[in-house]
Amino acid sequence: MSHCHDEHEHHGHDHSEGAAHDHTDDLTPALQNHIYQQIDFSAINTLNESESGSGAKVVQKTWTERLNEEPELKSDADEQLLMHIP
C-alpha cells in the first residue's frame, strides 16, 4: 500500500493533472461525522477507572480538546481498561 509520503520521494506534491494534494481529510474530527449524536454518554461504563465517570469525560472531549491532559482516564488496578460505549 502506497502512502502519499512515499510518493513525495519521486515527485512533487502534485498528484494528477495539476490538482493540489490536500491532507485536510486525513483525520476527520468526530464532530464532523456526528458520532457524538450516536453515543449515550450517561450510559458509558468503564471498568478499572480510578475516578468514577472519568471514562465518559474522556469520550466527551472534542477534537480541539483531544490533546488536553484533563480529563484523564487512569486505571485503578492495572494497565487495562474496559469501556462500554452504547
Secondary structure, 3 states (H helix, E strand, C coil): CCCHHHHCCCCCCEEECCEECCCCCCCCCHHHHCHHHHCCHHHCEEECECCCCHHHHHHCCCHHHCCCCCCCCCECCCCCCEEECC
